[in-house]
């Protein structure tokens, strides 16, 4: 049985907790949060496990330390966990800077522990099927992709507190945008060369963080990915999502308004929407990797590339220039 300590007891940690409770080979050993009330509440949800307010006191209780705290604290907690010999699962963004990313990855490598960033988009069934269409060669070599996500503003657990403070969250590209960027990098599976991005506030001029971006990634072979992300739809809870893949001799697309199908030139690929939620599948994957000694599907090299791409997108949006990655 793999013992897990959850560090952070906010909105996203609750989703992680539900995933671990569904995993037959995982046991939540303790919950940590600087807010005692939050820690106590989530510890009760976990079945009455111990709760603490200092993560250092819980490290000896864990095989895996799952970090769900504010983005700016990820590297400190993750590095301490790795140096204590614990495997590390960290919510995105993995780090706030490339230097911090290297510090944590190096600590994990030196300690010989497994590490994974929580890039949840890879664990959505429709995205897995998109990857399979590409890997099977159904549409030939992927040369262009476009993904679009539009969501209602102020969704539950979203724009509140530290999330809208770029100093704590990293801003739009790190806090939320890195999901879509990582998805595209994973689908193309080749080195990105440059990115051009622009952002704007659409829903609330009072926020310290933009809520809308467009980005164009150009890869080393001149293939192109286009990402459009907004959390600015006026009505809370609205969601419009779609993607298009264009290959050398075919194409595939999906419209996630109904979240049911991926349609390609070679046929209709059904998506089983009865599968566990993506975060549950994500944490179960990491537990299995620790138990079986396998490498996680989100590799250290991919963690580095996704972070570099998100940081380059942020720079591009501020300068108005194409930024090399």
C-alpha positions as CSV (number, residue, x, y, z in Angstrom):
1,X,0.0,0.0,0.0
2,X,1.4,3.4,-1.1
3,X,1.1,6.0,1.6
4,X,0.3,9.6,0.5
5,X,0.5,12.9,2.3
6,X,-1.5,15.7,0.8
7,X,0.1,19.1,1.3
8,X,-2.5,21.7,0.7
9,X,-6.2,21.3,1.4
10,X,-7.9,23.7,-1.0
11,X,-10.1,23.2,-4.0
12,X,-7.8,21.2,-6.2
13,X,-6.5,19.0,-3.3
14,X,-10.1,17.8,-2.8
15,X,-10.0,16.4,-6.3
16,X,-6.7,14.7,-5.7
17,X,-8.0,13.2,-2.4
18,X,-11.0,11.7,-4.2
19,X,-8.6,10.1,-6.7
20,X,-6.5,8.6,-4.0
21,X,-9.6,7.3,-2.1
22,X,-10.6,5.5,-5.3
23,X,-7.2,3.9,-5.8
24,X,-7.0,0.4,-4.3
25,X,-3.2,0.6,-3.8
26,X,-3.1,4.1,-2.2
27,X,-3.7,5.2,1.4
28,X,-3.9,8.9,2.4
29,X,-1.8,9.0,5.6
30,X,-2.1,12.6,6.5
31,X,-3.3,16.1,5.3
32,X,-1.3,19.3,5.8
33,X,-2.4,22.9,5.4
34,X,-1.3,26.1,7.0
35,X,-4.9,26.7,7.8
36,X,-5.8,24.3,10.6
37,X,-9.5,24.4,9.7
38,X,-9.0,23.4,6.1
39,X,-6.5,20.6,7.2
40,X,-9.0,19.3,9.7
41,X,-11.9,19.3,7.3
42,X,-10.0,17.4,4.6
43,X,-8.5,14.9,7.1
44,X,-12.1,14.1,8.0
45,X,-13.0,13.6,4.4
46,X,-10.0,11.2,4.1
47,X,-11.5,9.0,6.9
48,X,-10.2,10.8,10.0
49,X,-6.5,10.7,9.2
50,X,-4.0,12.9,11.1
51,X,-3.8,16.6,10.1
52,X,-0.9,19.0,10.5
53,X,0.0,22.6,9.7
54,X,3.7,22.0,9.0
55,X,4.5,19.7,6.1
56,X,8.0,18.9,7.5
57,X,6.3,17.0,10.4
58,X,4.5,14.8,7.9
59,X,7.3,13.7,5.6
60,X,8.1,10.6,7.5
61,X,4.5,9.4,7.1
62,X,4.6,9.3,3.3
63,X,5.8,7.4,0.3
64,X,4.4,10.1,-2.0
65,X,4.1,13.8,-1.1
66,X,1.3,15.4,-3.2
67,X,1.8,19.2,-3.4
68,X,-1.4,21.2,-3.9
69,X,-0.3,24.5,-2.4
70,X,0.1,27.9,-3.9
71,X,2.4,27.8,-7.0
72,X,5.1,29.9,-5.4
73,X,5.6,27.2,-2.7
74,X,5.9,24.2,-4.9
75,X,9.7,24.0,-5.2
76,X,10.4,24.5,-1.5
77,X,8.0,21.7,-0.5
78,X,8.9,19.4,-3.3
79,X,12.6,19.7,-2.8
80,X,12.2,19.0,1.0
81,X,10.1,15.9,0.1
82,X,12.7,14.6,-2.4
83,X,15.6,15.1,0.0
84,X,13.6,13.1,2.5
85,X,13.4,10.3,0.0
86,X,9.8,10.8,-1.0
87,X,8.3,10.6,-4.4
88,X,6.8,13.9,-5.5
89,X,3.6,14.7,-7.3
90,X,3.1,18.4,-7.9
91,X,0.1,20.4,-9.2
92,X,0.9,22.6,-12.2
93,X,2.8,24.8,-12.5
94,X,5.7,22.7,-11.5
95,X,7.7,25.8,-10.7
96,X,7.7,29.6,-11.2
97,X,11.1,29.9,-13.0
98,X,13.4,27.6,-15.0
99,X,16.0,27.8,-12.3
100,X,13.5,26.7,-9.6
101,X,12.4,23.9,-11.9
102,X,16.0,22.6,-12.3
103,X,16.5,22.8,-8.5
104,X,13.6,20.5,-7.9
105,X,14.2,18.1,-10.7
106,X,17.9,17.8,-9.7
107,X,16.8,17.1,-6.1
108,X,14.5,14.3,-7.3
109,X,17.2,12.8,-9.6
110,X,19.8,12.9,-6.8
111,X,17.4,11.3,-4.4
112,X,16.4,8.7,-6.9
113,X,12.7,9.4,-6.4
114,X,9.9,9.7,-9.0
115,X,8.5,13.0,-9.9
116,X,5.5,14.2,-11.9
117,X,3.7,17.4,-12.7
118,X,0.0,17.4,-12.7
119,X,-0.7,17.9,-16.4
120,X,-4.3,16.7,-16.3
121,X,-5.2,17.3,-19.9
122,X,-3.3,14.2,-20.9
123,X,-5.5,12.0,-18.8
124,X,-8.8,13.1,-20.5
125,X,-10.1,10.2,-22.6
126,X,-10.7,12.3,-25.7
127,X,-7.1,13.6,-25.6
128,X,-5.8,10.1,-25.1
129,X,-7.6,9.1,-28.3
130,X,-6.2,12.1,-30.1
131,X,-2.8,10.9,-29.2
132,X,-3.6,7.4,-30.4
133,X,-4.9,8.7,-33.7
134,X,-1.5,10.5,-34.2
135,X,0.6,7.5,-33.0
136,X,-1.2,5.0,-35.2
137,X,-0.6,7.2,-38.2
138,X,-4.3,7.6,-39.0
139,X,-3.8,11.1,-40.3
140,X,-0.1,10.9,-41.2
141,X,2.4,13.3,-39.6
142,X,0.8,16.0,-37.5
143,X,1.5,19.3,-39.1
144,X,-1.1,21.7,-37.6
145,X,-3.3,21.6,-34.5
146,X,-5.8,24.0,-33.0
147,X,-7.4,23.7,-29.5
148,X,-10.0,26.0,-28.1
149,X,-11.4,26.2,-24.6
150,X,-13.9,28.8,-23.5
151,X,-15.3,28.7,-20.0
152,X,-17.6,30.7,-17.8
153,X,-16.0,33.3,-15.5
154,X,-15.7,32.6,-11.8
155,X,-16.2,28.9,-12.0
156,X,-16.1,27.1,-8.6
157,X,-12.6,27.1,-7.1
158,X,-11.3,29.5,-9.8
159,X,-10.6,33.2,-9.7
160,X,-10.2,33.8,-6.0
161,X,-7.5,34.7,-3.5
162,X,-4.0,33.8,-4.4
163,X,-5.0,32.6,-7.9
164,X,-5.5,36.1,-9.2
165,X,-2.2,37.3,-7.7
166,X,0.5,36.6,-10.4
167,X,3.2,36.7,-7.7
168,X,1.6,33.7,-6.1
169,X,0.1,31.9,-9.1
170,X,2.5,32.8,-11.9
171,X,-0.2,34.5,-13.9
172,X,-2.5,33.1,-16.7
173,X,0.1,31.2,-18.7
174,X,1.6,29.3,-15.7
175,X,-1.5,28.9,-13.5
176,X,-4.0,27.8,-16.2
177,X,-2.5,28.2,-19.7
178,X,0.2,25.6,-19.1
179,X,-2.4,22.8,-19.4
180,X,-3.2,23.6,-23.0
181,X,0.4,24.3,-23.9
182,X,1.5,20.9,-22.4
183,X,-1.3,19.1,-24.3
184,X,-0.1,20.5,-27.6
185,X,3.6,19.8,-26.9
186,X,2.6,16.2,-25.9
187,X,0.6,15.7,-29.1
188,X,3.3,17.0,-31.4
189,X,6.2,15.3,-29.4
190,X,8.9,17.4,-31.1
191,X,10.9,20.5,-30.0
192,X,9.1,23.8,-29.9
193,X,11.1,26.6,-31.6
194,X,9.1,29.8,-30.8
195,X,5.8,31.2,-29.5
196,X,3.8,34.3,-30.1
197,X,1.1,35.1,-27.6
198,X,-1.3,37.8,-26.6
199,X,-3.7,38.3,-23.6
200,X,-6.4,40.6,-22.4
201,X,-8.9,41.0,-19.6
202,X,-12.4,40.3,-20.8
203,X,-14.4,39.6,-17.8
204,X,-13.1,41.8,-15.0
205,X,-11.0,44.9,-15.3
206,X,-10.4,44.7,-11.5
207,X,-8.5,41.5,-11.6
208,X,-4.7,41.5,-11.5
209,X,-4.5,38.6,-14.0
210,X,-5.7,38.4,-17.6
211,X,-8.4,35.8,-18.4
212,X,-7.9,35.3,-22.1
213,X,-5.0,34.2,-24.3
214,X,-4.2,33.2,-27.9
215,X,-0.9,31.6,-28.7
216,X,0.9,30.2,-31.7
217,X,3.6,27.6,-31.2
218,X,6.0,27.0,-34.1
219,X,8.0,23.8,-33.9
220,X,11.5,23.0,-35.2
221,X,10.1,21.4,-38.4
222,X,7.7,24.4,-39.0
223,X,4.6,22.6,-37.9
224,X,2.3,24.8,-35.9
225,X,-0.1,24.7,-33.0
226,X,-2.7,27.3,-32.1
227,X,-4.2,27.6,-28.6
228,X,-7.1,29.8,-27.6
229,X,-8.1,29.9,-23.9
230,X,-10.6,32.1,-22.1
231,X,-12.3,32.0,-18.8
232,X,-14.3,35.1,-19.7
233,X,-17.6,33.8,-20.9
234,X,-20.2,35.9,-19.1
235,X,-22.3,33.1,-17.7
236,X,-20.8,31.0,-15.0
237,X,-20.5,27.3,-15.8
238,X,-20.6,27.7,-19.6
239,X,-18.0,25.6,-21.5
240,X,-17.2,25.4,-25.2
241,X,-14.3,23.2,-26.2
242,X,-13.0,21.9,-29.5
243,X,-9.9,20.8,-31.3
244,X,-8.6,20.1,-34.8
245,X,-5.7,18.0,-35.9
246,X,-4.4,18.3,-39.4
247,X,-2.0,15.7,-40.7
248,X,0.0,15.1,-43.9
249,X,-2.9,12.9,-45.3
250,X,-5.8,13.3,-43.0
251,X,-7.5,15.2,-40.2
252,X,-9.3,14.6,-37.0
253,X,-11.4,16.9,-34.8
254,X,-13.7,16.9,-31.8
255,X,-16.3,19.2,-30.3
256,X,-16.5,18.9,-26.6
257,X,-19.9,20.6,-26.2
258,X,-21.2,17.0,-25.9
259,X,-17.8,15.5,-24.9
260,X,-18.7,12.3,-26.7
261,X,-16.8,11.7,-29.9
262,X,-13.5,12.2,-31.7
263,X,-14.2,12.2,-35.4
264,X,-11.4,11.5,-37.9
265,X,-11.0,10.9,-41.6
266,X,-10.6,7.2,-40.8
267,X,-13.7,6.7,-38.8
268,X,-15.6,7.5,-35.6
269,X,-13.8,6.9,-32.3
270,X,-16.1,6.7,-29.3
271,X,-14.9,8.2,-26.0
272,X,-16.1,6.3,-22.9
273,X,-17.3,9.0,-20.7
274,X,-17.8,6.5,-17.8
275,X,-14.1,6.6,-17.0
276,X,-12.9,8.1,-13.8
277,X,-12.3,11.9,-13.7
278,X,-9.0,12.9,-15.2
279,X,-7.4,13.9,-11.9
280,X,-8.4,10.6,-10.4
281,X,-6.7,8.8,-13.4
282,X,-3.7,11.1,-13.1
283,X,-3.0,10.4,-9.4
284,X,-3.7,6.6,-9.9
285,X,-1.1,6.6,-12.7
286,X,1.5,8.1,-10.4
287,X,0.7,5.7,-7.6
288,X,1.1,2.8,-10.0
289,X,4.4,4.1,-11.2
290,X,5.7,4.3,-7.7
291,X,4.4,0.8,-6.8
292,X,5.7,-0.8,-10.0
293,X,8.9,1.2,-10.4
294,X,7.8,2.6,-13.8
295,X,8.6,6.1,-15.1
296,X,5.6,8.5,-15.1
297,X,4.2,9.6,-18.5
298,X,5.0,13.2,-17.7
299,X,8.8,13.1,-17.9
300,X,11.3,15.6,-16.4
301,X,12.2,16.7,-20.0
302,X,8.5,17.4,-20.7
303,X,8.1,19.3,-17.4
304,X,11.1,21.5,-18.4
305,X,9.7,22.1,-21.9
306,X,6.2,23.0,-20.8
307,X,7.5,25.4,-18.2
308,X,9.8,27.1,-20.7
309,X,7.0,27.4,-23.2
310,X,4.6,28.9,-20.7
311,X,7.3,31.4,-19.6
312,X,8.1,32.3,-23.2
313,X,4.4,32.8,-23.9
314,X,4.2,35.2,-20.9
315,X,7.2,37.1,-22.2
316,X,5.7,37.3,-25.6
317,X,2.4,38.6,-24.3
318,X,4.2,41.4,-22.4
319,X,6.6,42.4,-25.2
320,X,4.5,41.8,-28.3
321,X,7.3,39.8,-29.8
322,X,7.8,36.3,-31.0
323,X,10.0,34.6,-28.3
324,X,12.4,31.7,-29.0
325,X,12.0,28.7,-26.7
